[in-house]
Structure formats: structure tokens, C-alpha cells
Amino acid sequence: MNRFASFFRRAIVCGGVLAISLALAGIAGWAWPPFTNSAQEAAKPSDDGSLLEGFRHVEAASVSDALEQISGHKMYMTHRMRPIFPTKFAGFALTVLLKKESNNDPGALTGMLAAIDQGAPNSVYVMVVEDGADIAGMGGLMGTAMYSRNFSGAVIDGGVRDTAYLQKIGFPVYALGIVPSTSISHYRFAGSNIPIVCDGVKISPADIIVADGDGVVVVPRASAPQVLALAQEMDFKEHSMYAWIEKLKSIQEAVKKFGRL
């Protein structure tokens, strides 16, 4: 009888310990999700900050190649779009359109300035100056405002002036040329944060602009994570190939190994 009672007590204790263990395991599983899934989610560049940080560290050429593979479209600007000094940046497009119109209206370009004052950090001011290759779409004053608001840079389908001051403050601008002219009395603001065509490339507000020494590329916002992932893969392969080419003294062998050209 004593043996039976002792066995019964041990069974109750063991059952209680098992129940507590299962309960704790359930709480742990709720509080700490599986590491693999959470790590994978953390690695995805889903938020704006991660996307921009990723695009700031890949080459524009790789971004252009990735876009062409994924979308079948060329999304880079022409050789005419050049920086006023060597630079590299990425940011979200804040689009502005100026239409050619002779006028004496002091408020004709107010919207152009308001777009800057309302712009968010990490914006890229993308302006189209209609038939404006020899018209300065922006200069030092506008550049200072963008710089103070932490814009990433500016891309002007037109001209730029005050380049010495822009270089002094380190604000990067791409443009079709450097000219001393003005848009005042010659142009009218036609809209901001609207779809535009800049140097032949369609751009929607908040598309990602990637620029470096090779030029300017436009990444549609919806496909940005996929484009970034492929561009990073291309960058890795290409950077790995340099040492192989030097070692083997053959670009063909390196291309065979890495599948990148």
C-alpha cells in the first residue's frame, strides 16, 4: 500500500512538472518567434531607410542592368546628364515641371519654391525645364534650401548655375549643362509631385533616383526591393571578378566562372 501511495505521489509530481514545462514552452514560443523567420524578415529591405541605404552602396550601372533584366526597359538618363562635381547618392523623386511661357507674373514660379519647402529629407529634386538646356533651372539659393532640408541631391533636365557655391556646400546636382541664365519671366510652374519625363525617362513621385559617376538611373518604387537584390548580386560578382581577371589574365575565364559582364 505504501509503495502504491509513493508511486502515486511521484506520478502527480512528474505530471505537474510536465504541465509546467509545456506551459513555459508555449510562452517562450509566443514571446520569442523562431529565429530563422525573424532573421529572414529583418534581412528584407522593405522599409524606406533600408532601401535607400542599399541603393547608396550599389553602382548605378548594376542598378541599370538589373532594371533592364527585370522590366525589359532602359531606365537610365543620357550621357548629357552630368554632375557638377563627382558624387554618389540615392533618394526619392520629388518631381517639378516648368513650362515655357514669357510673363511678368511675380508668382509664376512660386510653386517651384514651395515644392522645396515642403520636401522631405532624402528627396531628390527632379525638375524638367521645358526646352531648357540653356536655362538654369536652379542655382545656389535653391540648392542651399535643399541642402538645409537634407535633400539627397537634384537632377535638372535643364541647366544649373552658381556651381562654385553648390560645390562649396557639397550639394550634388546633375544637369544638362552649366549656364548663367534665369528662368524668371521665361517660365511658369506647371506642377509638382506629378509624373514627368526627365531626359527621356518616365518618373513618378517617390521613385528612387540612383546617381554616381556613370550617370542617373530611375527605379520604379514598386519594383525597388527586387531591383536592389539583383543589383547587389551583380555588384558582388563584378567586384569578385577583378582579382580573378588579374590572376588568370583572362576576362573570358572570369565571365565563365561568374556569369557577369
C-alpha positions as CSV (number, residue, x, y, z in Angstrom):
1,M,0.0,0.0,0.0
2,N,2.9,2.3,0.9
3,R,4.6,1.5,-2.4
4,F,1.4,2.4,-4.3
5,A,1.0,5.7,-2.5
6,S,4.6,6.6,-3.1
7,F,4.2,5.8,-6.8
8,F,1.0,7.8,-7.0
9,R,2.7,10.9,-5.4
10,R,5.6,10.6,-7.9
11,A,3.2,10.4,-10.8
12,I,1.4,13.6,-9.7
13,V,4.7,15.5,-9.3
14,C,6.0,14.4,-12.7
15,G,2.7,15.3,-14.3
16,G,2.8,18.7,-12.7
17,V,6.4,19.3,-13.9
18,L,5.5,18.2,-17.4
19,A,2.5,20.5,-17.5
20,I,4.6,23.5,-16.3
21,S,7.3,22.7,-18.8
22,L,4.8,22.6,-21.7
23,A,3.2,25.9,-20.5
24,L,6.6,27.6,-20.3
25,A,7.5,26.3,-23.8
26,G,4.3,27.7,-25.1
27,I,5.0,31.1,-23.6
28,A,8.6,31.0,-24.9
29,G,7.3,30.2,-28.4
30,W,4.9,33.1,-28.2
31,A,7.4,35.6,-26.8
32,W,10.3,34.5,-29.0
33,P,9.3,33.5,-32.5
34,P,11.6,31.1,-34.4
35,F,15.0,32.8,-35.1
36,T,15.1,31.8,-38.7
37,N,11.9,33.5,-39.7
38,S,12.6,36.7,-37.8
39,A,16.1,36.9,-39.2
40,Q,14.8,36.5,-42.7
41,E,12.2,39.2,-42.2
42,A,14.8,41.6,-40.8
43,A,17.1,41.0,-43.8
44,K,14.4,42.1,-46.3
45,P,14.9,45.8,-47.4
46,S,11.2,46.5,-47.0
47,D,11.3,49.9,-45.3
48,D,12.4,53.2,-47.0
49,G,15.5,53.6,-44.9
50,S,16.9,50.2,-45.7
51,L,16.1,50.6,-49.4
52,L,17.9,53.9,-49.7
53,E,20.9,52.6,-47.7
54,G,21.1,49.6,-50.1
55,F,20.9,51.7,-53.2
56,R,23.6,54.1,-51.9
57,H,26.0,51.2,-51.8
58,V,25.5,49.7,-55.3
59,E,26.7,51.0,-58.6
60,A,24.3,52.8,-60.9
61,A,25.5,50.5,-63.7
62,S,24.4,47.4,-61.8
63,V,21.0,49.1,-61.0
64,S,20.6,49.8,-64.7
65,D,21.4,46.3,-65.7
66,A,19.1,44.8,-63.0
67,L,16.2,47.1,-64.2
68,E,16.7,46.0,-67.8
69,Q,16.7,42.3,-66.8
70,I,13.6,42.6,-64.6
71,S,11.4,45.1,-66.6
72,G,12.9,44.9,-70.1
73,H,13.1,48.7,-70.1
74,K,16.0,51.1,-70.1
75,M,15.6,53.4,-67.2
76,Y,18.8,55.5,-67.3
77,M,19.3,59.1,-68.5
78,T,21.5,60.0,-71.4
79,H,25.2,61.0,-71.4
80,R,24.1,64.6,-71.4
81,M,23.0,64.4,-67.7
82,R,26.3,65.1,-65.8
83,P,27.2,66.0,-62.3
84,I,28.7,69.4,-61.4
85,F,31.2,67.5,-59.3
86,P,31.9,63.8,-58.6
87,T,29.2,62.4,-56.4
88,K,27.1,59.4,-55.5
89,F,23.6,59.5,-54.0
90,A,20.1,57.9,-53.8
91,G,16.8,59.3,-52.8
92,F,13.1,59.6,-53.5
93,A,12.0,61.7,-56.5
94,L,10.3,65.0,-55.8
95,T,9.2,66.0,-59.3
96,V,8.7,69.5,-60.7
97,L,7.7,70.8,-64.1
98,L,8.3,74.2,-65.6
99,K,6.5,75.2,-68.8
100,K,8.0,77.7,-71.2
101,E,6.0,81.0,-71.1
102,S,7.1,84.6,-71.3
103,N,5.4,86.5,-68.4
104,N,5.7,89.4,-66.0
105,D,4.0,87.4,-63.2
106,P,6.0,87.6,-59.9
107,G,4.2,84.4,-58.7
108,A,4.9,82.4,-61.8
109,L,7.5,80.2,-60.1
110,T,6.2,80.3,-56.5
111,G,5.2,76.6,-56.8
112,M,8.7,75.6,-57.7
113,L,10.0,77.1,-54.4
114,A,7.1,75.7,-52.4
115,A,7.9,72.2,-53.5
116,I,11.4,72.6,-51.9
117,D,10.0,74.0,-48.6
118,Q,7.5,71.1,-48.4
119,G,10.1,68.4,-49.4
120,A,11.1,65.7,-47.0
121,P,14.6,64.6,-46.1
122,N,16.1,62.1,-48.7
123,S,14.3,63.8,-51.5
124,V,15.9,64.2,-54.9
125,Y,14.6,67.4,-56.6
126,V,13.9,66.3,-60.2
127,M,13.0,69.2,-62.4
128,V,12.1,69.3,-66.1
129,V,12.6,72.7,-67.7
130,E,10.7,72.6,-71.0
131,D,13.2,73.2,-73.8
132,G,15.6,74.5,-71.2
133,A,19.1,73.2,-71.9
134,D,20.3,76.8,-71.8
135,I,18.1,77.9,-68.9
136,A,19.3,77.5,-65.3
137,G,16.5,75.6,-63.5
138,M,18.3,76.1,-60.2
139,G,21.2,77.8,-58.6
140,G,22.8,78.4,-55.2
141,L,19.8,79.7,-53.4
142,M,17.6,76.8,-54.2
143,G,20.5,74.4,-53.6
144,T,21.0,75.9,-50.1
145,A,17.3,75.4,-49.3
146,M,17.5,71.7,-50.5
147,Y,20.8,71.2,-48.5
148,S,19.3,72.6,-45.3
149,R,16.3,70.3,-45.7
150,N,18.6,67.2,-46.1
151,F,17.7,66.5,-49.7
152,S,19.9,63.8,-51.3
153,G,20.5,65.9,-54.4
154,A,18.9,67.3,-57.6
155,V,18.5,66.3,-61.2
156,I,17.7,69.0,-63.6
157,D,16.5,68.4,-67.2
158,G,17.9,71.9,-68.0
159,G,20.8,74.0,-66.8
160,V,22.3,74.9,-63.5
161,R,24.2,77.9,-62.2
162,D,26.1,79.1,-59.1
163,T,28.1,75.8,-59.3
164,A,31.0,77.2,-57.3
165,Y,28.7,77.8,-54.3
166,L,26.9,74.5,-54.7
167,Q,30.3,72.7,-54.7
168,K,31.3,74.7,-51.6
169,I,28.3,73.4,-49.6
170,G,28.7,70.0,-51.2
171,F,25.2,69.8,-52.6
172,P,25.2,67.4,-55.6
173,V,23.4,68.4,-58.8
174,Y,23.1,66.7,-62.2
175,A,22.1,68.9,-65.1
176,L,22.4,69.1,-68.9
177,G,24.9,72.0,-68.6
178,I,26.2,74.9,-66.7
179,V,24.7,78.3,-67.8
180,P,24.4,81.8,-66.2
181,S,20.7,82.3,-67.3
182,T,17.5,82.5,-65.3
183,S,14.0,81.0,-65.6
184,I,12.4,84.2,-64.2
185,S,10.0,85.8,-66.7
186,H,10.5,82.9,-69.1
187,Y,8.8,80.0,-67.4
188,R,5.8,79.1,-65.3
189,F,5.4,76.5,-62.7
190,A,3.2,73.6,-64.0
191,G,3.1,71.2,-61.1
192,S,5.0,69.2,-58.5
193,N,4.8,65.6,-57.4
194,I,3.4,64.7,-60.8
195,P,4.5,62.1,-63.4
196,I,7.2,63.7,-65.7
197,V,9.6,62.6,-68.4
198,C,13.2,63.7,-67.4
199,D,15.9,63.4,-70.1
200,G,13.7,60.7,-71.8
201,V,12.9,58.6,-68.6
202,K,9.4,58.4,-67.1
203,I,9.5,59.3,-63.4
204,S,6.7,59.1,-60.8
205,P,6.8,60.8,-57.4
206,A,8.7,58.7,-54.9
207,D,10.5,56.6,-57.5
208,I,14.1,56.0,-56.4
209,I,16.8,58.0,-58.1
210,V,20.3,56.4,-58.1
211,A,23.2,58.5,-59.3
212,D,27.0,58.1,-59.4
213,G,29.9,58.8,-61.8
214,D,28.3,56.6,-64.5
215,G,25.0,58.6,-64.6
216,V,21.5,58.6,-63.3
217,V,19.0,55.7,-63.1
218,V,15.4,55.7,-62.1
219,V,13.9,52.8,-60.1
220,P,10.1,52.5,-60.0
221,R,9.1,52.3,-56.4
222,A,7.1,49.2,-56.7
223,S,10.0,47.1,-58.0
224,A,12.7,48.7,-55.9
225,P,13.3,45.7,-53.5
226,Q,13.6,43.2,-56.4
227,V,15.9,45.6,-58.3
228,L,18.1,46.2,-55.3
229,A,18.5,42.5,-54.6
230,L,19.6,41.7,-58.2
231,A,21.9,44.8,-58.3
232,Q,23.6,43.7,-55.1
233,E,24.2,40.3,-56.6
234,M,25.6,41.8,-59.8
235,D,27.9,44.1,-57.8
236,F,29.2,41.2,-55.7
237,K,30.0,39.2,-58.8
238,E,31.7,42.0,-60.7
239,H,33.8,43.1,-57.7
240,S,34.9,39.5,-57.2
241,M,35.9,39.2,-60.8
242,Y,38.7,41.8,-60.8
243,A,41.1,39.6,-58.8
244,W,40.3,36.6,-60.9
245,I,40.9,38.5,-64.1
246,E,44.3,39.7,-62.8
247,K,45.2,36.2,-61.6
248,L,44.1,34.3,-64.7
249,K,44.9,37.2,-67.1
250,S,41.7,36.3,-68.9
251,I,38.4,38.0,-68.9
252,Q,36.7,35.1,-70.7
253,E,37.6,32.7,-67.9
254,A,36.2,35.1,-65.3
255,V,33.0,35.6,-67.2
256,K,32.6,31.8,-67.4
257,K,33.0,31.5,-63.7
258,F,30.8,34.3,-62.5
259,G,28.4,34.8,-65.4
260,R,28.7,38.6,-65.3
261,L,29.9,41.1,-67.9
